[in-house]
Amino acid sequence: MSTSIQNQITNMQSYTNMMKAAEEAANGASQELDQDAFLMLMMEQLKYQDPLEPVGNTEFLAQQAAFTQVSELQKMNESLNTSSQVTQACTLMGKNVTLMNPEDTTQTITGEVTAVTFTGGAAQIVVNGKEYPLGLVLGISEPSSTKPDTGNTEETPTS
């Protein structure tokens, strides 16, 4: 590899590392391999490959395709999790729930789920006029029948 290409690769790596460090300082370190991490690994692989037996384009494309496939599967998993939360929250509508009080974990809150909201990609339920995350639900029960008895009873004729 010529020194010009080597310098370009080194400059790109330095810039990427600086940007990654600034992002981590702002958002905290990520535990996932993202597109940038993959490209950094690929650049390292290019930098240290044997010049007499370089890695072929086909292998790089296969690595990129595999990484893209994993990335898309992660997105699909997030979508399924969101869908699952939506379904779970909607099934709680009209039911009585017991929740852990987020302000005092030694206490519980009991009430009927009157609404479901979606904030920041997460489903929340409304109990007693206040929103709570689904993770605080400790128990679920059917609402008690409070319909007034009208006194009308149907009798089946007997012969």
Buried (B, 14 or more C-beta within 10 A) or exposed (E): EEEEEEEEBEEEBEEBEEEBEEEEEEEEEEEEBEEBBBBBEBBEEBEEEEEEEEEEEEEEEEBBEEBEEEBEEEEEEEEEEBEEBBEBBEEBEEBBBBBBEEEEEEEBBEBBBEEBEEEEEBBBBBBEEEEBBBEBBEEEEEEEEEEEEEEEEEEEEEE
